[in-house]
Amino acid sequence: MADEKNLPIDDEEEVEIYTLTDEDGTETEFELIGSNVVDGISYVALAPLDEDSDEYVILRISTDENGEEVFETIEDDDEFDKIADMFDDMLFNEEDYDN
């Protein structure tokens, strides 16, 4: 489950922060660094707040039985590779993508 909070960086920009809990119960805060819709499915790229690297996680956004949005791991290797390539291009090659 993810908790969301918006933290102001300055007067113009807010950062979306999500707290994710892993299978061991460990909570980690992540910053939203990108989002996109591919083939009608929403995806997000999240970078850990406590690390200074180019690594990030990619998650699919789904709706649970209560109608709430939830993040889920992408299990299909082909789907993951396609989305990872898209985010790499979007985040590191500075191409413009519609969010």
matplotlib code that plots the C-alpha trace (Angstrom):
import matplotlib.pyplot as plt

x = [0.0, 1.3, 0.8, 1.1, 2.2, 3.2, 6.2, 6.8, 10.3, 9.7, 6.7, 6.2, 7.0, 5.7, 7.3, 5.0, 6.3, 5.0, 5.7, 5.9, 6.0, 7.9, 7.1, 9.2, 7.2, 10.0, 8.7, 10.7, 9.9, 10.0, 9.8, 7.7, 10.1, 7.9, 4.5, 3.0, 0.2, 1.0, -1.6, -4.2, -2.2, -0.7, 2.9, 5.0, 8.8, 9.8, 13.2, 14.2, 14.5, 17.5, 19.7, 21.7, 21.8, 20.1, 18.2, 14.5, 11.5, 8.7, 5.3, 1.9, -1.1, -4.2, -7.5, -8.3, -11.7, -12.5, -11.9, -8.6, -5.5, -2.7, 0.9, 1.8, 5.0, 5.2, 5.7, 5.8, 9.4, 8.4, 6.0, 8.7, 11.4, 9.1, 8.2, 11.7, 13.0, 10.3, 11.2, 14.9, 14.3, 12.0, 14.1, 17.7, 17.4, 15.3, 12.7, 9.3, 6.5, 2.9, 2.0]
y = [0.0, 3.5, 6.6, 9.9, 13.3, 16.3, 18.3, 21.8, 22.2, 25.9, 28.1, 26.7, 23.0, 20.1, 16.7, 13.6, 11.3, 7.8, 5.4, 1.8, -1.2, -4.3, -7.9, -7.8, -4.9, -2.4, 1.1, 3.2, 6.7, 7.2, 10.3, 10.2, 10.9, 10.0, 8.7, 7.6, 5.6, 2.9, 0.8, 2.2, 1.1, 3.7, 3.3, 5.2, 5.5, 6.1, 6.9, 6.1, 9.4, 8.1, 7.1, 9.2, 7.2, 6.7, 3.6, 3.7, 1.3, 0.9, 0.0, -0.5, 1.3, -0.8, -0.5, -2.7, -4.2, -1.0, 1.2, 2.6, 2.9, 0.6, 0.0, -3.4, -5.1, -5.8, -9.6, -10.0, -9.6, -8.3, -5.7, -4.6, -4.3, -2.2, 0.2, 0.4, 1.4, 4.1, 5.5, 5.4, 7.4, 9.8, 10.4, 10.2, 11.2, 14.3, 13.4, 14.8, 12.4, 13.2, 12.2]
z = [0.0, -0.8, 1.2, -0.8, 0.3, -1.6, -0.4, -1.7, -3.2, -3.7, -4.4, -7.9, -7.7, -5.5, -5.2, -5.0, -2.3, -1.8, 1.1, -0.1, 2.1, 0.8, 1.5, 4.7, 6.1, 5.5, 4.5, 2.1, 0.7, -3.0, -5.2, -8.3, -11.2, -14.1, -15.2, -18.5, -20.0, -22.5, -24.3, -21.8, -18.7, -16.3, -15.1, -12.7, -12.1, -8.5, -7.1, -3.5, -1.5, 0.5, -2.4, -4.8, -8.0, -11.4, -10.2, -9.9, -9.7, -12.3, -11.2, -12.9, -11.5, -11.0, -9.3, -6.3, -5.4, -3.5, -6.5, -5.1, -7.1, -6.1, -7.4, -8.5, -9.8, -13.5, -13.7, -17.5, -18.7, -22.2, -20.6, -18.1, -20.8, -23.0, -20.1, -18.8, -22.3, -22.5, -19.0, -19.8, -22.9, -21.2, -18.1, -19.5, -23.1, -22.4, -25.1, -24.7, -23.8, -23.0, -19.4]

ax = plt.figure().add_subplot(projection="3d")
ax.plot(x, y, z, "-o")
ax.set_aspect("equal")
plt.show()
